[in-house]
Amino acid sequence: QERVAELSGIPPEDQVLLHAGTPLDDDEAVLGQSPLPEFTTLDLSTRLLGGKVHGSLARAGKVRGQTPKVSAE
């Protein structure tokens, strides 16, 4: 990752190396010690902020299917 940082300008902590669409662990990113075939293609991506919000967090604050309360007269 240090060598990739020199070539790309992307700091190692922001790098995500992928092989066949699967992210490599930081331990596997030592290419000379990994079981990857010779002349294999790796993709470099960066870590992104945010992400998918799912479950009850996505519905927080939304009122669905509820009728408004009417005060009794």
Biotite code that builds the C-alpha atoms (Angstrom):
import biotite.structure as struc

atoms = struc.array([
    struc.Atom([0.000, 0.000, 0.000], chain_id="A", res_id=1, res_name="GLN", atom_name="CA", element="C"),
    struc.Atom([2.958, 2.303, 0.565], chain_id="A", res_id=2, res_name="GLU", atom_name="CA", element="C"),
    struc.Atom([4.072, 1.811, -3.046], chain_id="A", res_id=3, res_name="ARG", atom_name="CA", element="C"),
    struc.Atom([0.537, 2.423, -4.304], chain_id="A", res_id=4, res_name="VAL", atom_name="CA", element="C"),
    struc.Atom([0.449, 5.611, -2.206], chain_id="A", res_id=5, res_name="ALA", atom_name="CA", element="C"),
    struc.Atom([3.640, 6.794, -3.907], chain_id="A", res_id=6, res_name="GLU", atom_name="CA", element="C"),
    struc.Atom([2.172, 6.157, -7.359], chain_id="A", res_id=7, res_name="LEU", atom_name="CA", element="C"),
    struc.Atom([-1.386, 7.371, -6.777], chain_id="A", res_id=8, res_name="SER", atom_name="CA", element="C"),
    struc.Atom([-1.070, 9.952, -4.005], chain_id="A", res_id=9, res_name="GLY", atom_name="CA", element="C"),
    struc.Atom([-3.806, 8.182, -2.007], chain_id="A", res_id=10, res_name="ILE", atom_name="CA", element="C"),
    struc.Atom([-2.772, 7.586, 1.632], chain_id="A", res_id=11, res_name="PRO", atom_name="CA", element="C"),
    struc.Atom([-2.665, 3.892, 2.668], chain_id="A", res_id=12, res_name="PRO", atom_name="CA", element="C"),
    struc.Atom([-5.374, 4.353, 5.308], chain_id="A", res_id=13, res_name="GLU", atom_name="CA", element="C"),
    struc.Atom([-7.796, 5.513, 2.580], chain_id="A", res_id=14, res_name="ASP", atom_name="CA", element="C"),
    struc.Atom([-6.984, 2.725, 0.112], chain_id="A", res_id=15, res_name="GLN", atom_name="CA", element="C"),
    struc.Atom([-9.152, -0.290, -0.569], chain_id="A", res_id=16, res_name="VAL", atom_name="CA", element="C"),
    struc.Atom([-7.485, -2.870, -2.816], chain_id="A", res_id=17, res_name="LEU", atom_name="CA", element="C"),
    struc.Atom([-9.842, -5.263, -4.595], chain_id="A", res_id=18, res_name="LEU", atom_name="CA", element="C"),
    struc.Atom([-9.199, -8.549, -6.361], chain_id="A", res_id=19, res_name="HIS", atom_name="CA", element="C"),
    struc.Atom([-12.064, -9.885, -8.501], chain_id="A", res_id=20, res_name="ALA", atom_name="CA", element="C"),
    struc.Atom([-14.417, -7.466, -6.726], chain_id="A", res_id=21, res_name="GLY", atom_name="CA", element="C"),
    struc.Atom([-13.457, -8.700, -3.259], chain_id="A", res_id=22, res_name="THR", atom_name="CA", element="C"),
    struc.Atom([-11.699, -6.276, -0.900], chain_id="A", res_id=23, res_name="PRO", atom_name="CA", element="C"),
    struc.Atom([-8.332, -7.481, 0.358], chain_id="A", res_id=24, res_name="LEU", atom_name="CA", element="C"),
    struc.Atom([-7.636, -7.292, 4.073], chain_id="A", res_id=25, res_name="ASP", atom_name="CA", element="C"),
    struc.Atom([-4.742, -5.085, 5.094], chain_id="A", res_id=26, res_name="ASP", atom_name="CA", element="C"),
    struc.Atom([-2.827, -8.283, 5.918], chain_id="A", res_id=27, res_name="ASP", atom_name="CA", element="C"),
    struc.Atom([-3.426, -9.595, 2.384], chain_id="A", res_id=28, res_name="GLU", atom_name="CA", element="C"),
    struc.Atom([-2.389, -6.297, 0.837], chain_id="A", res_id=29, res_name="ALA", atom_name="CA", element="C"),
    struc.Atom([1.286, -7.262, 1.123], chain_id="A", res_id=30, res_name="VAL", atom_name="CA", element="C"),
    struc.Atom([1.369, -8.430, -2.466], chain_id="A", res_id=31, res_name="LEU", atom_name="CA", element="C"),
    struc.Atom([4.667, -10.275, -2.279], chain_id="A", res_id=32, res_name="GLY", atom_name="CA", element="C"),
    struc.Atom([3.271, -12.489, 0.487], chain_id="A", res_id=33, res_name="GLN", atom_name="CA", element="C"),
    struc.Atom([-0.252, -13.038, -0.826], chain_id="A", res_id=34, res_name="SER", atom_name="CA", element="C"),
    struc.Atom([-1.495, -16.133, -2.701], chain_id="A", res_id=35, res_name="PRO", atom_name="CA", element="C"),
    struc.Atom([-2.616, -14.034, -5.705], chain_id="A", res_id=36, res_name="LEU", atom_name="CA", element="C"),
    struc.Atom([-1.566, -15.289, -9.138], chain_id="A", res_id=37, res_name="PRO", atom_name="CA", element="C"),
    struc.Atom([1.262, -13.491, -10.900], chain_id="A", res_id=38, res_name="GLU", atom_name="CA", element="C"),
    struc.Atom([0.148, -10.652, -13.226], chain_id="A", res_id=39, res_name="PHE", atom_name="CA", element="C"),
    struc.Atom([-3.287, -10.476, -11.611], chain_id="A", res_id=40, res_name="THR", atom_name="CA", element="C"),
    struc.Atom([-5.288, -7.250, -11.886], chain_id="A", res_id=41, res_name="THR", atom_name="CA", element="C"),
    struc.Atom([-6.082, -5.296, -8.738], chain_id="A", res_id=42, res_name="LEU", atom_name="CA", element="C"),
    struc.Atom([-8.510, -2.412, -8.454], chain_id="A", res_id=43, res_name="ASP", atom_name="CA", element="C"),
    struc.Atom([-7.871, 0.542, -6.168], chain_id="A", res_id=44, res_name="LEU", atom_name="CA", element="C"),
    struc.Atom([-10.763, 2.322, -4.537], chain_id="A", res_id=45, res_name="SER", atom_name="CA", element="C"),
    struc.Atom([-10.980, 4.797, -1.679], chain_id="A", res_id=46, res_name="THR", atom_name="CA", element="C"),
    struc.Atom([-12.968, 4.664, 1.496], chain_id="A", res_id=47, res_name="ARG", atom_name="CA", element="C"),
    struc.Atom([-16.125, 6.778, 1.306], chain_id="A", res_id=48, res_name="LEU", atom_name="CA", element="C"),
    struc.Atom([-17.993, 8.614, 4.003], chain_id="A", res_id=49, res_name="LEU", atom_name="CA", element="C"),
    struc.Atom([-21.544, 7.615, 4.796], chain_id="A", res_id=50, res_name="GLY", atom_name="CA", element="C"),
    struc.Atom([-23.213, 4.465, 3.696], chain_id="A", res_id=51, res_name="GLY", atom_name="CA", element="C"),
    struc.Atom([-26.541, 2.797, 3.399], chain_id="A", res_id=52, res_name="LYS", atom_name="CA", element="C"),
    struc.Atom([-28.918, 3.425, 6.260], chain_id="A", res_id=53, res_name="VAL", atom_name="CA", element="C"),
    struc.Atom([-31.320, 0.575, 6.790], chain_id="A", res_id=54, res_name="HIS", atom_name="CA", element="C"),
    struc.Atom([-33.825, -0.734, 9.264], chain_id="A", res_id=55, res_name="GLY", atom_name="CA", element="C"),
    struc.Atom([-35.538, 1.531, 11.751], chain_id="A", res_id=56, res_name="SER", atom_name="CA", element="C"),
    struc.Atom([-32.950, 4.277, 11.222], chain_id="A", res_id=57, res_name="LEU", atom_name="CA", element="C"),
    struc.Atom([-34.218, 4.850, 7.681], chain_id="A", res_id=58, res_name="ALA", atom_name="CA", element="C"),
    struc.Atom([-37.764, 5.300, 8.964], chain_id="A", res_id=59, res_name="ARG", atom_name="CA", element="C"),
    struc.Atom([-36.896, 7.524, 11.917], chain_id="A", res_id=60, res_name="ALA", atom_name="CA", element="C"),
    struc.Atom([-39.051, 10.617, 12.007], chain_id="A", res_id=61, res_name="GLY", atom_name="CA", element="C"),
    struc.Atom([-41.435, 9.438, 9.307], chain_id="A", res_id=62, res_name="LYS", atom_name="CA", element="C"),
    struc.Atom([-45.108, 9.030, 10.096], chain_id="A", res_id=63, res_name="VAL", atom_name="CA", element="C"),
    struc.Atom([-46.775, 6.425, 7.898], chain_id="A", res_id=64, res_name="ARG", atom_name="CA", element="C"),
    struc.Atom([-50.250, 5.079, 8.008], chain_id="A", res_id=65, res_name="GLY", atom_name="CA", element="C"),
    struc.Atom([-51.192, 7.017, 11.113], chain_id="A", res_id=66, res_name="GLN", atom_name="CA", element="C"),
    struc.Atom([-54.184, 9.272, 11.311], chain_id="A", res_id=67, res_name="THR", atom_name="CA", element="C"),
    struc.Atom([-53.685, 12.580, 13.081], chain_id="A", res_id=68, res_name="PRO", atom_name="CA", element="C"),
    struc.Atom([-55.076, 12.790, 16.587], chain_id="A", res_id=69, res_name="LYS", atom_name="CA", element="C"),
    struc.Atom([-58.215, 14.867, 16.916], chain_id="A", res_id=70, res_name="VAL", atom_name="CA", element="C"),
    struc.Atom([-58.945, 16.395, 20.280], chain_id="A", res_id=71, res_name="SER", atom_name="CA", element="C"),
    struc.Atom([-62.236, 15.298, 21.836], chain_id="A", res_id=72, res_name="ALA", atom_name="CA", element="C"),
    struc.Atom([-64.876, 18.009, 22.076], chain_id="A", res_id=73, res_name="GLU", atom_name="CA", element="C"),
])
